[in-house]
């Protein structure tokens, strides 16, 4: 996520939030510092390429993290 974020001047957390949004979720993020609000705005503007989404999904699978939402069918 850090490498993807570097290309967009965004943090890994921004990329994670963008990924969640891309998957059709509405992430609820606790904001304790003003800078976090700017990160959320950046995340909303990040458009992940299909290859990046596939890479993130593959990394999650390799780490045994289930990223599927309840509404998504298993492929």
Secondary structure, DSSP 8 states (H G I E B T S, - for coil): -HHHHHTTT--HHHHHHHHHHHTT--------SHHHHHHHHHHHH----HHHHHHHHHHHHHTT-----TTS---
